[in-house]
Amino acid sequence: MGWVGLTVKKAAKLGVKYGPHAAAAWKVGGSHVQDAAQTARDNYAARRSAIQHAETVVDGTVLKIVYQGTKVWVVFAGDRPLTSYPQAAQSLEVLVADADLGKRMTPQQIREQAVAARAKRAARSVPAKARRLAPGKRPDRDELPPG
């Protein structure tokens, strides 16, 4: 429990030193950060709702369209648009009139794409983690023992 006192002491020092700067930065850009975070949460919720809806219909697919600067996820049953998440002011026919319908994806394809992207991010972080574990040696340059 000795580390708790040291941590509190260090946090207090940093708060006194950088607190006014953090407060000033929050006054300038805090509302923008909050708005961006809320937009990202809303987009994620709309995407999740569209995927769940597409799973419940026959031949359900999802198409992402950018409409007036916001992402709109349109759910299709076969070739017929059913609804959009979030609800757009325009009709679905107007939304998809100029869209490339070949980019529609099934919920399974969306999941596979997410898993592939996650694996790619993990593969990129492995070399950095290996260097942190053995800072004196680089396995790609040092000779490996015969075996």
C-alpha positions, 0 to 999 in steps of 0.5 A: 500500500506504500505506492498509494501515497506516492501516487497521490502525491505525484497526482497532486503535484501534476494537478497543481502544475498542469491543472490551469493549462488543462482547464484552459485547453478544455474551455477552448476545445472541450465542447468540440471533443465532446461533440466529436465523441457523441457523433462517434457514439451515435454512428456506432449505435446506428451501425449496430442497429442496422446490422441487427436489423439486416440479420432479421430480414431475408437476404439482408444487407447494409450499405453505408452512405454519406448524406449531408456530412453524416453516415447513414446505414441503409438496410436492404432486403434483397434489392429493396431498401427498407429503412435507414439508421439514423432516419434521414430526412430524404426518402430511401429512393433518393438516398440510394439513387446514386449509390454503388449498390455493389458495396452492400455487405451482409452482416457476416461480411461486416463481422469478417471484415472487423475481425480481419482489421483487428488481426491486422492491428494486432500484427502491427503491434507485435514487433513493438511489443517484442522490442520492449521485451528485449530492448538489446536484441532485434530478432530480425538482425541478430543471428538465431542459434541453429536448431 
